[in-house]
Amino acid sequence: MPRRVKIAAAQLGPIQRADSRESVVARLQALLEEAAAGGSTLVVFPELALTTFFPRWLYQSQDEVDAWFEEEMPGAATRPLFDAAKRLGVGFHLGYAELVREGNQVRRFNTAILVGRDGKLVGKYRKIHLPGTAEPVPGAPYQHLEKRYFDVGDLGFPVWKAFGGVTGMCICNDRRWPETFRVMALKGAELVVLGYNTPDSNIHHPEPVHLRMFHHMLSLQANAYQNGMWIVAAAKAGREDGFGLIGGTCIVAPTGEIAAQALTEGDEVVAYDCDLALGEYIRRTVFDFARHRRIEHYGIITSQTGVKVQTQN
Ligand code: ING
């Protein structure tokens, strides 16, 4: 029995360092309205969708860093987006930098939320796989300092009954790690939504530029198929203050096929009428976890973090 939900991936073009949150929220609202007009009931926005990709720089003070964070969600600048979504009866996924004050402790996360069609918060996820470095890479044309600016997510990989199925979230680099999707699939996820900011060059090792898009799509298509789930991924793309981010916003079916994909590196909505039941046959046959998985042979995956060479000879 099909269970259809029309989902939009709302790609954002570049956000310049000088752009105000208000100007960005106006763009997000325009994308939301375009998606709603096309019949979507869930809109997926990118990672850190309110600001430029600020971890590309080293800052001199913590105040400069904290200016990129939100202490309340919605706050004054983002309230119009929540109001528009509620008015239109459309849910959304939004990535942002979250600052949490608990007593005299401050914690900072690369966070994403899922908001229902009634405008109410369904759930929150905090990015677990933080890429890059805590210290700047000497001589690099730009930095990737997520390990410096964010704490590791402390909410695990939760899933929720939402949008007609079981829905989970992850963020950007999480999509490169199969554990991310397998954990949510083991909890019954049929749909995972995510945003990303992926630089168009590798500061850690020279590699052909086409691999950025190839690895992005490979990660999504493989994980969608191997877990029999829909994956919807929205980019922040284009050149931010001269630094390039890849596009490739897309909707991937549980078969691993690309159902819809963005053509530009600007603000662009791509949508697809996803049948959340499509993955059922995959999870009942080739990836029937209960019938085929042999966890007695997998223990090393959670008992060991890095590589320890241990050959038989
Ligand atoms: N960005 C990149 C991503 O995972 C990256 C970082 C790019 C890591 C390419 C490895 C290879 O898409 C974020 N924000 O995680």
Residues whose N, C-alpha, C, O or C-beta is under 5 A from the ligand:
A	BS01	ING	P131 C172 N173 N197 T198
